Structures are given as structure tokens and as C-alpha cells.
Amino acid sequence: MDRKSAENGFALAQFRLATKYQEGGGVFLLRGQRADAIERWMKASAENGYPPGMMGLAAIYIEKEDLKNFRLWNEKAANTGYVEAVFGYGSYLGNDQSAFRFVQNLVKSYALLSLLYELDGGGNVRRDVDDVF
């Protein structure tokens, strides 16, 4: 199901296929083919607007030390309202020594993190925001 759906442009299936390959699924003959397939499907998922795919692609760019594309996809994911991405993006903006070279913006950081705190979507969001403040 995942492969055919992924090939037909279904973002969730593309993400699931990339994740399956990350977890060791699938058969690849040559070294590097697995990493290429993971990146290809994660990128397809991200480009099709799936926030976890955007975050997955951002993680791939971190491994490749491509900070520009990491920042780009992290911000795109945050712009979708995906809580995990909003939290990360807001945290990075509030840190003047960001390892990922985000430009510090304390007002935007506070706004994003306080919004997450007030909305309290469950999980550990409030605890995570408390750790930042």
C-alpha cells in the first residue's frame, strides 16, 4: 500500500515509506541507495505539505550539515502549525547562540512559545515551554 500510494503523491504514504526505510525495511543492493531513497521520499512528503515529512527532511539536512535547508524546512513546518515544529522554531529564535544559526528574534520566540503554552494541546507542551522560559 505505501509504495503505490507514495508513487501516486500521497504525502503520508511517502513519509511512511521513508520511515520504513529508516527503520531497515526494504532491500537495497548498493551502499547509499537506502539514504538516497529515504531522502527522496521524505522530500516528496515535505514538498506535498506533510509537516512530519518536513521535519524528517529537516533532520536529514542536519545530518548533512546543511543548516540553510534545515532552517527552511523547520520554518515551513512551523508555519503549518505543527506543534513540534512551532516549539522547535520558537526555541531556536529565542537563543542568541543557536547552533543552527537562526537569527534571534525574542518577540517572535516569546509569541510562539506563549501561544503553545496557552493553547495547551496536551502531551508535554506546557512542560517543554516551561523548560525554555
NORTA-V390433 format. One record per residue. N is the residue number from 0. RES is the residue in three letters. PSI is psi in whole degrees, 0 to 359 (* if undefined). OMEGA is omega as a letter, one per 20 degrees, with the letter a starting at -180 (none if undefined). Layout:
BEGIN
N_RES_PSI_OMEGA, N_RES_PSI_OMEGA
END
This chain:
BEGIN
0_MET_314_a, 1_ASP_314_a, 2_ARG_311_a, 3_LYS_316_r, 4_SER_320_r, 5_ALA_315_r, 6_GLU_334_r, 7_ASN_8_r, 8_GLY_14_r, 9_PHE_112_a, 10_ALA_319_r, 11_LEU_318_r, 12_ALA_323_r, 13_GLN_317_r, 14_PHE_314_a, 15_ARG_322_r, 16_LEU_316_r, 17_ALA_318_r, 18_THR_319_r, 19_LYS_315_r, 20_TYR_323_r, 21_GLN_326_a, 22_GLU_6_r, 23_GLY_1_r, 24_GLY_164_r, 25_GLY_165_a, 26_VAL_128_r, 27_PHE_130_a, 28_LEU_320_a, 29_LEU_147_r, 30_ARG_137_r, 31_GLY_340_r, 32_GLN_324_r, 33_ARG_311_a, 34_ALA_321_r, 35_ASP_318_r, 36_ALA_319_r, 37_ILE_311_a, 38_GLU_318_a, 39_ARG_314_a, 40_TRP_326_r, 41_MET_321_r, 42_LYS_319_r, 43_ALA_317_r, 44_SER_315_r, 45_ALA_313_a, 46_GLU_336_r, 47_ASN_7_r, 48_GLY_15_a, 49_TYR_112_a, 50_PRO_317_r, 51_PRO_328_r, 52_GLY_322_r, 53_MET_317_r, 54_MET_322_r, 55_GLY_318_r, 56_LEU_320_r, 57_ALA_319_r, 58_ALA_322_r, 59_ILE_319_r, 60_TYR_328_r, 61_ILE_315_r, 62_GLU_327_r, 63_LYS_1_a, 64_GLU_35_r, 65_ASP_82_a, 66_LEU_327_a, 67_LYS_311_a, 68_ASN_330_r, 69_PHE_311_a, 70_ARG_317_a, 71_LEU_309_a, 72_TRP_331_r, 73_ASN_316_r, 74_GLU_319_r, 75_LYS_317_r, 76_ALA_319_r, 77_ALA_323_a, 78_ASN_343_r, 79_THR_346_a, 80_GLY_5_r, 81_TYR_116_a, 82_VAL_312_a, 83_GLU_317_a, 84_ALA_319_r, 85_VAL_317_r, 86_PHE_311_a, 87_GLY_312_a, 88_TYR_313_r, 89_GLY_320_r, 90_SER_315_a, 91_TYR_322_a, 92_LEU_335_a, 93_GLY_359_a, 94_ASN_117_a, 95_ASP_348_r, 96_GLN_35_a, 97_SER_125_r, 98_ALA_342_a, 99_PHE_6_r, 100_ARG_38_r, 101_PHE_144_r, 102_VAL_126_a, 103_GLN_134_r, 104_ASN_91_a, 105_LEU_324_a, 106_VAL_311_r, 107_LYS_320_r, 108_SER_310_a, 109_TYR_317_a, 110_ALA_313_a, 111_LEU_314_a, 112_LEU_322_r, 113_SER_326_r, 114_LEU_314_r, 115_LEU_318_a, 116_TYR_314_a, 117_GLU_322_a, 118_LEU_331_r, 119_ASP_72_a, 120_GLY_10_r, 121_GLY_190_a, 122_GLY_220_a, 123_ASN_19_a, 124_VAL_311_a, 125_ARG_317_r, 126_ARG_317_r, 127_ASP_316_r, 128_VAL_319_r, 129_ASP_323_r, 130_ASP_331_a, 131_VAL_319_a, 132_PHE_*_none
END
